[in-house]
Structures are given as structure tokens and as C-alpha cells.
Amino acid sequence: MWWRAIIAGLIVAGVSELADRFPRLGALLLTLPVISIVAFIATWNKNQDLNTISQLARETLILVPLGLPFFIPLAFSERIGLGFWSAFAAGILLASATIGLWFWLGPQATK
């Protein structure tokens, strides 16, 4: 468990440092599913159950696009006159709404 937290922390710190100097490269690293890859490997090493991995992949495939509205207020914050924290909060609200609606109205999870 600790090594997963350390890897995640190092990735966040690395992306943050890179984004300060090269925002496009920082964005590129954010688009790579590094955390997902580590999570899949850790789940496989723990359970070695392909059904669990498959279900995790399907759920992730649905939830990633539903989380994308988080970025809209941040991307357009200067145009619409929002500061960082208000744009961040609006993004969390938007993503929570889309994901929440899917959990509420979407198919029930199996397992």
C-alpha cells in the first residue's frame, strides 16, 4: 500500500514541476493513465482475477469521460472571470453532477 502512495505522490510532484516549466508537457503527462496502469498491476498482483480487472477497466472507461467536465471551468476561467478556487470548485461540482447522475441513473454495479 505504501509503495502505491509513494508512486502517486512522485507522479503528482513530477507533473507539477514539469507543468511550471512546460505546461504542454505537464498536460501530456496528465493525460497518460499512469495511475490507472499502476492500479491495474497492483490489483492483478493482489488478486490475479481477470474478471476484476475487466470490470475495473469497463467502469474506468465510463467514468473517465464523465469526469471531464471538471476541466471546463478551469480551461475558461480567464474568459468568464473566475479565480482558481471558484473555477476549481465549479469543476468539482460539474464532475460530481455528471458522475453522480450516472451512479443514480446508470446500471447497477455487479459483484
C-alpha positions in Angstrom: 0.0 0.0 0.0 2.8 2.4 0.9 4.6 2.0 -2.4 1.4 2.9 -4.3 1.1 6.1 -2.3 4.7 7.0 -2.9 4.5 6.4 -6.6 1.3 8.5 -6.8 3.0 11.3 -4.8 6.1 11.2 -7.0 3.9 11.4 -10.2 2.0 14.4 -8.8 5.2 16.2 -7.8 6.8 15.5 -11.1 3.8 16.7 -13.2 3.6 19.8 -11.0 7.3 20.6 -11.5 7.1 19.9 -15.3 3.9 22.0 -15.7 5.6 25.0 -14.1 8.2 25.0 -16.9 6.4 23.3 -19.8 2.6 23.4 -19.4 2.0 21.3 -22.5 4.3 18.5 -21.3 2.6 18.6 -17.9 -0.7 18.2 -19.7 0.6 15.3 -21.7 1.7 13.5 -18.5 -1.7 14.2 -17.0 -3.4 12.5 -20.0 -1.3 9.3 -19.6 -3.2 6.8 -17.4 -0.1 6.2 -15.3 -2.1 5.8 -12.1 -4.6 3.5 -13.8 -1.7 1.3 -15.1 -0.2 1.1 -11.6 -3.7 0.3 -10.1 -4.3 -2.4 -12.7 -0.9 -4.0 -12.0 -1.4 -3.8 -8.2 -4.9 -5.3 -8.5 -3.6 -8.1 -10.6 -0.8 -8.8 -8.3 -3.2 -8.9 -5.3 -6.0 -11.0 -6.8 -4.9 -12.4 -10.2 -8.5 -12.2 -11.2 -9.1 -11.2 -14.8 -12.8 -10.7 -14.1 -12.0 -8.0 -11.5 -9.6 -6.3 -13.9 -12.1 -6.4 -16.7 -14.8 -4.9 -14.5 -12.4 -2.2 -13.3 -11.5 -1.4 -16.9 -15.2 -1.1 -18.0 -16.0 1.2 -15.1 -13.0 3.3 -15.8 -13.9 3.6 -19.5 -17.3 5.0 -18.5 -16.2 7.2 -15.6 -13.2 9.0 -17.3 -15.4 10.9 -19.9 -17.9 11.6 -17.1 -15.1 13.3 -15.1 -14.0 15.6 -18.0 -16.4 18.4 -17.2 -14.1 19.1 -14.2 -11.7 20.8 -16.7 -14.3 23.2 -18.3 -14.3 26.0 -15.7 -10.6 25.8 -15.3 -10.0 26.0 -19.1 -12.2 29.0 -19.5 -11.7 30.7 -16.1 -10.0 33.8 -17.6 -12.7 34.3 -20.2 -15.5 34.0 -17.7 -13.8 35.9 -14.9 -13.3 33.1 -12.3 -10.4 32.8 -10.0 -8.6 29.5 -9.4 -10.6 28.3 -6.4 -14.0 29.2 -7.8 -13.2 27.5 -11.1 -11.8 24.5 -9.2 -15.0 24.3 -7.1 -17.2 24.7 -10.2 -15.3 21.9 -11.9 -15.7 19.6 -8.9 -19.5 20.4 -8.9 -19.8 19.7 -12.7 -17.9 16.4 -12.5 -19.8 15.4 -9.4 -23.0 16.1 -11.1 -22.2 14.0 -14.2 -20.7 11.1 -12.2 -23.5 11.3 -9.6 -26.2 11.2 -12.3 -24.5 8.1 -13.8 -24.4 6.4 -10.4 -28.0 7.3 -9.8 -29.5 6.6 -13.3 -27.0 4.2 -14.8 -26.8 0.4 -14.5 -26.2 -1.1 -11.1 -22.7 -2.3 -10.4 -22.3 -6.1 -10.2 -20.2 -8.0 -7.7 
